[in-house]
Amino acid sequence: MFGRFLKVNDTCSACGEALHHHRADDFPPYIVVTIVGHLVLGGFMMTEMLVTLSNWQHLAIWVPITIAGSIALMQPVKGGVVGLQWALRMHGFGGHEDRPEDELPSQDRT
């Protein structure tokens, strides 16, 4: 699915499905921040309950885990978001152009 780390190929190499029109935007990083944040915070709190460490020791442990976890999860989460868009026929996957479904009526107050 990916040509580079986060660059989605224009088409699927297995079935030929067009993937160039997906719009994952900022949703994958939000999901990754939520997952990694919960895991790191839980790990930090559990470590703090069991062992007394200095701030520098916590930084030496949790900063690399946070960075590695974020990098490791970014590609699978982005693939999942693109797959979700495909499954729900969003952003061009349904064979039609995107259009606003909920247009608000004009508020002419003259």
N, C-alpha and C positions, 0 to 999 in steps of 0.2 A: 504494500500500500504506500510505503514511503520511499521517495527517491533519495532524500537526505534525512537528517535527523527529524525535522518536523515538517518538511516539504512533502506534501501529498502528491503522488504521481497524477498526471492528467487523466489516465485511464487505468483500470485494473488489469494487471498482467494475466490473470486467469480467465476472466469473463468478458473483458472489454468495456465494462461499465464506466461511463464518464464520471470522473471524480473532481474535475477542475473547478466546478461551481460550488463546492461545499463552502460553508461559512462557519467555521468553528469559533473564530474570533477569540475572545478572552475567556470563554467558558472552561476549556481544559485547565488553564492555570488556576482558576478559582477552585475547581474540584481538587487539584493537586495540593493547593495550599490548605484546604480543609482537611484532607486525608493526612498529609504529613504533619500539619499542626496538631491534630488530635493525637497522633502516635507519639510525636516528640514531647508534647506536653504531658501525656500520660507516663511516658518513660522517665521524663525529668522528675515528675512528682513521686514516682515509685522509687527512683534512685535516691531522692532526697529523704524519703522515709527510712530507707534501709542503711544508707551510708552518708556520713557528713563529708561533703566535698567543698572546696573553695570555689569561688566564682570562676577562676581561671580553669580549673579542672572541668567544671560544667561546660564552659565554652569549648574546651578542647574535645569534649565528647559530643556535644549536641549540635554544634555548628557543622562539622563534617557529615554527621548523620542526616541533618536537615538538607544540606546541599545534595548529597548522594541520593537520598530518597526522592527529592524533587526531580532530579535529572532522570532517575530510573523510572518514575511514574509518568513523566510528561508524554512520551510517545504512546504508551498503551492507552492512556486516558484520551489523548487526541484521536486515536484510532477508534476508540469507543464512541466518542462524540460524533465523528463522521459516520460511523455505522448506525448510530441512533438517528441521525438526519436521514440516512438512506432508508431505514426501516419505517420512519414516519413520513417519508416522501416530502421532505422539507428542502428548501433552497435549490430547486431545479431537479431534484431526483424524481419528482412525480411526473415529469414530462411537460410541465407548464412553467411559465415565468413566475417569479415571486411577485405577489401583490399584497397590499395591506388588506387584511380581512375585516378589520374593525376601523373603518373610516368614521371619524366623528363628524356630525353635521356642522355646518358653518354656524357660527354664533353672530349673526348680523344684528347689532344692537343700535341701529340708527333710528 
